[in-house]
Amino acid sequence: MQAASQKQTPRWQDVRAKAIDATFDADRRRAGERVALVFRWLFLIVIGALNNLNPHSGPEAKVIIDAVLFGWAVLNVTVQVLLVRGYRPGKQFSLTTMVLDIFFAAAVVYLSDGFSSPFFLALFLAVITTAVRFGATASFLSALVISFLYLFIGGSFTPANFYIDPNATIGKMFLFLVVALSTGYMTRELERERRAAVERAAQADSLRELSMNLVSDTDIKDVFDVLVDHAVQMTTAEHGRVIVSSQDGFSVVAAANRDGKETVPETEVLDEHQLAQAASTGEAVFSSERKNMVVPIASSDGATVLVSLIQTGSTFTNQDLFAVDALTGSSAVPVANALRFQRSRQEATTDGLTGLVNAREFRRRLDAAFARPDRRDVPLSLLLIDYDHFKSVNDQLGHQHGDLVLQMGARIVRATVRGQDVVARYGGDELAVIVHDANGAAAQRLAYRIVDAVHAAAVTTTPGHHLTFSVGVASYPEDGFTATELVAAADQALYLAKREGKDRPCTFPQLVT
């Protein structure tokens, strides 16, 4: 059961590749049968006319050859009826018709003049149609078989003919091989062109799907996931990453692998020089061995979105470059719009000075926390934090220094709490922390850690004084059953901490003890 659960579902592009191969094989066999159909009628007409008009052939030989030709014609009519009715020939069917073609052609050669028979041309039918049905290798192998078969049936009839003119016989055998190679090569080139056309059509569909997904998605993470997934699909890359370049450096925001995993091997480190070059020039950058490629997609508000593609086996081809150009053209505007939308949303929910969520977003998230279906079973706590003596900071050293103190205090709190907790600027010199999945005791311990952390940071507020915090702690359900009640309880606990001398945490239950 465990092994079955770990089995990965095939990716749609792998399924598509197998479907394309199966379709090509079926189309090739169907085309081979159509070609064989035309050539059979041609050979039957020509061989039948030559057989019956040959003055040197006896009546019995003509009748026998006509009987063979009739059987061959019955085969051709059967194939034609099946194809007209929409029958899709499989491998067994194509192998059967190929063997029957070789049999009838060999019988005609054997029953006529052996090496001297002009009917040896009928053997080319199997050589040519095998190339169309199964490819160059199968055609060459069939030509080898037909060459030895021709040597046997021709020599069995009149062995002396081979010794009379061996060059002509060997030349005919060599001609079988030449026709097999040339026909096989032409078939291979035509199939390659067709595959290229199908890949271009698939690439166009992928780009159309990419554009639709990017336009419909407003969440920046979803946009990046779609972008990197299509980048890997459209190229031969093994790994792909979306990297945002900003004044803070480079950050990986999405990743994808050809095997479907959303991680990149740890051995694949960021080449910051390559990333910086692509971000500054706006052009794709390749490593010297063409195994790494960085493509700039879009820039907005000081941030540049880059796609980094990694090839582990072979190297990137020109087709990959064309795909990347198409990807850039289709995604540049939607990605830039997504960046601007993300920036606008951040500005609407983020405090511009501290980088924390603002009061409105804080209240929205607190209400959302109370709206959880399992709220009764999961604890929740709230901290309200006040910067002690902050008014004197602005009065003595000015608002610029006061802003710096606010920023440093916000960083200290953000660094102390857990990643799942929400830190917000609640008011002018107040912060709030939504402490998820924490009861009153756990929230109180966190409040003490925050007070200790600000002591350790020793942030200068006014000459001879350092920053301290007063913290109010309230918890659900002990101190309030709604968001409004919890905020009111934490606010009362905060005022208790300030009345008790500041620079300390106090809990709501301490008001009644």
Secondary structure, 3 states (H helix, E strand, C coil): CHHHHHCCCCCHHHHHHHHHHHHHHHHHHHHHHHHHHHHHHHHHHHHHHHHHHCCCCCHHHHHHHHHHHHHHHHHHHHHHHHHHCCCCCCHHHHHHHHHHHHHHHHHHHHHCCHHHCHHHHHHHHHHHHHHHHHCHHHHHHHHHHHHHHHHHHHHHHCCHHHHHCHHHHHHHHHHHHHHHHHHHHHHHHHHHHHHHHHHHHHHHHHHHHHHHHHHHCCCHHHHHHHHHHHHHHHCCCCEEEEEEEECCEEEEEEEEECCCCCCCCCCCCCCHHHHHHHHHHCCCEECCCCCEEEEEEEEECCEEEEEEEECCCCCCCHHHHHHHHHHHHHHHHHHHHHHHHHHHHHHHHECCCCCCECHHHHHHHHHHHHCCCCHHHCCEEEEEEEECCHHHHHHHHCHHHHHHHHHHHHHHHHHHCCCCCEEEECCCCEEEEEEECCCHHHHHHHHHHHHHHHHHHCCECCCCCECCEEEEEEEECCCCCCHHHHHHHHHHHHHHHHHCCCCCEEEHHHHHC
